[in-house]
Amino acid sequence: MAEKDTGVKAPGESQLDPESTEELRLELVAHFRNMREPLRRQWVEAMTSKGLTEGQTEQETETESMTIYDTCVDCLDTGGYTSAEIYASAMAERGVLRGMSPEQIIGSILTLRDVYGRSLFERYQNAMERLSAAMDIYEPVANTILSIVALAFIQERERVVSRQQEAILELSTPVLQLRRGILILPIVGLIDSQRAQQLTEQLLEGIRVTRARVVVIDITGVPDVDSRVANHLLQTVDASGLMGASVVVTGLSPEIAQTLVSLGIDLGRLTTIGDLQGGIEEADRLLGYKTLAIEDGALHSEDQRL
């Protein structure tokens, strides 16, 4: 049996027919544009009282408030969110660079939403059905803009953090040219999958640029070498060989050596030397350099190749 239509609309469902809804939408756009300055001023004052403008100059606050206010009205007018996405991307970059917090970003948009909502209540407080219909039109737009801005800010922060982590990794695994044909890669700290990949890429690029023929990888500063790390070393050796460079691994402690043996790792492809100085001497030998003397703790070599 079909349910009888009571004429009562569900929450969030427009109380007006489509033509009247479109008419009301245009009325809201005109209202927000006509009330731009007093509403924007209310918004700035509310943000300031909540501490949401901290770190911004007065001029920055004025410019930012005008831009986002007009962007919100534009989205309500066009029914699209391209302008909000463009603004959000630019705002997120500026906000992250200025060190703005998520509370400042999201709080500012929520405050503007409240200012808009109060202005609609004042306008339609004597026509509750029209007020309800106006909120049904306005609130989805405001919430969508809030989501766009929040997502853009979060993505920008993640991008910046990722770039900082990459920079730290590059600093922690420098590829150094000892002399012509020889590179040194001192590794310090734990090696995870991401760092292992980045380490290999840096090393191969260093081999390509310097045309190195021998690489000394020193793992003295690596606290633990398990099967994953050992297999990665083997892969790095193979990749370096394809680039025309031999690899000497130094810094294997007795504990790490025993661990690798117990794991059954095939280390036949690795050339290992106890310490870095011995690894450099082996690299010299492979290239035909002759060590002349040690002065002030530094090795001095001469190219004796024919």
C-alpha positions in Angstrom: 0.0 0.0 0.0 1.5 3.4 -1.1 2.2 5.9 1.7 0.2 9.0 1.7 2.1 12.2 0.8 1.8 14.4 3.9 3.5 17.4 2.2 6.2 17.4 4.9 9.7 17.5 3.5 12.5 15.5 5.0 15.4 17.4 6.7 17.7 18.8 4.1 15.1 18.6 1.4 14.2 21.9 -0.2 10.7 23.2 0.9 10.4 25.1 -2.4 9.9 24.0 -6.0 12.9 24.1 -8.4 12.0 27.4 -9.9 11.5 29.0 -6.4 14.8 27.4 -5.2 16.7 29.0 -8.1 15.1 32.3 -7.4 16.1 32.1 -3.7 19.7 31.1 -4.6 20.1 34.2 -6.7 18.5 36.2 -3.8 21.2 34.8 -1.5 24.0 35.7 -3.9 22.7 39.3 -4.1 22.3 39.5 -0.3 25.9 38.4 0.4 27.3 40.7 -2.3 25.3 43.7 -1.0 26.4 42.9 2.6 30.0 42.2 1.7 31.7 44.8 3.8 29.7 44.6 7.0 29.7 40.8 7.0 33.4 40.6 6.1 34.2 43.1 8.9 32.2 40.9 11.4 34.2 37.9 10.2 37.6 39.6 10.7 36.6 40.8 14.2 35.4 37.3 15.1 38.6 35.7 13.8 40.7 38.2 15.7 38.9 37.7 19.0 39.5 33.9 18.6 43.2 34.4 17.9 42.8 32.9 14.4 44.7 35.8 12.7 47.8 35.4 14.8 51.0 35.6 12.7 49.3 37.7 10.0 49.7 41.3 9.4 46.6 43.5 9.2 47.1 43.8 5.4 47.3 40.1 5.0 44.2 39.6 7.0 42.3 42.1 4.9 43.5 40.6 1.6 42.8 37.1 2.7 39.3 37.8 4.0 38.3 39.6 0.9 39.5 36.8 -1.3 37.8 33.9 0.6 34.6 35.9 1.0 34.3 36.5 -2.7 35.3 33.0 -3.5 32.5 31.6 -1.3 29.9 33.9 -3.0 31.2 32.9 -6.4 30.7 29.2 -5.6 27.2 29.9 -4.5 26.5 31.8 -7.6 28.0 29.4 -10.2 27.3 26.1 -8.5 30.9 25.1 -9.2 34.0 24.9 -7.0 36.9 25.7 -9.4 37.5 29.1 -7.7 37.5 27.5 -4.3 40.0 24.8 -5.4 42.3 27.5 -6.9 42.1 29.6 -3.8 42.6 26.6 -1.5 45.8 25.5 -3.3 47.3 29.0 -3.0 46.1 29.5 0.5 47.5 26.1 1.7 51.0 26.9 0.3 51.0 30.3 2.0 49.6 29.0 5.2 52.1 26.2 5.5 55.0 28.5 4.8 53.8 30.9 7.4 53.4 28.1 9.9 49.6 28.4 10.3 47.9 25.6 12.3 45.0 23.5 11.1 42.9 25.3 13.8 43.6 28.6 12.2 42.7 27.4 8.7 39.6 25.4 9.5 38.5 27.8 12.3 38.5 30.7 9.9 36.2 29.0 7.4 33.9 27.8 10.2 33.7 31.4 11.5 32.8 32.7 8.1 30.1 30.0 7.8 28.6 31.2 11.1 28.7 34.8 10.0 26.8 33.9 6.8 24.3 31.8 8.8 23.5 34.6 11.3 23.0 37.1 8.4 20.4 34.7 6.9 18.6 34.3 10.2 18.4 38.1 10.6 17.1 38.4 7.0 14.5 35.6 7.2 13.7 35.3 10.9 10.1 36.3 10.2 9.7 33.7 7.4 10.9 30.4 8.9 10.1 28.3 5.9 12.1 30.5 3.7 14.9 30.6 6.2 15.0 26.8 6.2 15.1 26.7 2.4 17.9 29.3 2.4 20.0 27.2 4.8 19.4 24.1 2.6 20.9 26.0 -0.3 23.7 27.7 1.6 25.0 25.0 4.0 26.1 22.4 1.4 28.1 25.0 -0.4 29.8 26.2 2.8 30.6 22.7 3.9 32.0 21.7 0.5 34.3 24.8 0.5 35.4 23.9 4.1 36.3 20.4 2.9 38.2 21.7 -0.1 40.3 24.1 2.0 41.0 21.6 4.8 42.1 18.9 2.3 44.4 21.3 0.4 46.0 22.4 3.6 46.6 18.8 4.8 48.0 17.7 1.4 50.4 20.7 1.4 51.7 20.0 4.8 52.3 16.4 3.9 54.1 17.5 0.8 56.4 19.8 2.7 57.1 17.2 5.4 57.9 14.7 2.6 60.4 17.1 1.0 62.0 17.8 4.4 62.4 14.1 5.0 64.0 13.7 1.6 66.4 16.5 2.4 67.3 14.9 5.7 67.9 11.6 4.0 70.2 13.3 1.4 72.2 14.9 4.2 72.4 11.6 6.1 73.7 9.6 3.1 76.2 11.8 1.2 78.0 10.4 -1.8 81.6 11.8 -1.5 84.3 11.8 -4.2 87.5 10.9 -2.5 89.6 11.3 -5.6 89.3 10.6 -9.3 87.5 7.3 -9.8 86.7 6.6 -6.1 83.4 7.4 -4.3 82.7 6.9 -0.6 79.2 6.3 0.8 79.2 6.5 4.6 75.9 5.2 6.0 74.7 6.2 9.5 71.6 5.0 11.2 68.8 2.5 10.4 68.0 1.6 6.8 64.4 1.2 5.9 62.9 0.5 2.4 62.5 4.2 1.5 66.0 5.1 2.6 67.5 2.1 0.9 65.9 3.1 -2.4 67.0 6.7 -2.0 70.5 5.6 -1.1 70.9 3.4 -4.2 69.5 6.2 -6.5 72.0 8.7 -5.0 74.9 6.3 -5.4 74.1 5.4 -9.0 73.7 9.1 -9.9 77.1 9.8 -8.3 78.7 7.0 -10.3 77.2 8.4 -13.5 78.3 12.0 -12.9 81.8 11.3 -11.6 82.4 8.2 -13.8 83.6 6.4 -10.7 85.1 2.9 -11.0 85.2 2.0 -7.3 82.7 2.7 -4.5 83.5 2.3 -0.8 80.3 1.8 1.2 81.0 2.2 4.9 78.4 0.7 7.3 80.2 1.3 10.5 77.4 3.6 11.6 74.6 1.1 10.8 73.5 -0.4 14.2 71.9 -3.5 12.7 72.2 -5.4 9.4 69.4 -8.0 8.9 68.6 -10.1 5.8 66.7 -7.2 4.2 69.6 -4.8 4.5 72.1 -7.4 3.4 70.0 -8.2 0.3 69.7 -4.5 -0.5 73.5 -4.3 -0.3 73.8 -7.1 -2.8 71.3 -5.3 -5.1 73.3 -2.1 -4.8 76.5 -4.0 -5.7 74.9 -5.5 -8.8 73.4 -2.1 -9.9 76.8 -0.4 -9.4 78.5 -3.2 -11.4 76.1 -2.5 -14.3 77.2 1.1 -14.1 80.9 0.0 -14.3 81.9 0.4 -10.7 83.2 -2.2 -8.2 82.0 -2.0 -4.6 84.0 -2.4 -1.4 82.0 -2.7 1.8 83.7 -1.7 5.1 82.7 -1.5 8.7 81.4 -5.0 9.2 81.6 -5.7 12.9 82.1 -9.2 14.2 78.5 -9.3 15.5 77.1 -8.3 12.1 79.4 -10.8 10.3 78.1 -13.6 12.5 74.5 -12.5 12.0 74.9 -12.5 8.2 76.5 -16.0 8.3 73.6 -17.3 10.5 71.1 -15.8 8.1 72.6 -17.7 5.2 73.0 -14.6 3.1 75.1 -15.2 -0.1 77.9 -12.7 0.4 80.1 -14.2 -2.3 79.6 -11.1 -4.5 80.7 -8.7 -1.8 84.2 -7.5 -1.3 84.5 -6.7 2.4 87.2 -5.0 4.4 87.3 -4.4 8.1 87.6 -0.6 8.3 87.3 2.4 6.1 91.0 3.0 5.8 91.5 -0.5 4.6 88.6 0.0 2.1 90.3 3.0 0.7 93.5 1.2 0.3 91.7 -1.6 -1.5 90.0 0.9 -3.8 93.5 2.4 -4.6 94.8 -1.0 -5.4 91.9 -1.8 -7.7 92.5 1.5 -9.6 96.3 1.1 -9.6 97.0 3.9 -7.2 100.1 3.5 -5.1 100.0 4.7 -1.4 103.1 6.8 -0.7 102.8 7.8 2.9 100.5 8.7 5.8 101.0 12.3 6.9 98.9 13.9 9.7 96.6 10.9 9.7 95.7 11.2 6.0 96.5 8.8 3.2 98.3 10.2 0.2 98.3 8.3 -3.1 99.9 8.6 -6.5 98.4 7.4 -9.7 100.8 4.7 -10.9 98.6 3.4 -13.7 100.1 3.0 -17.2 
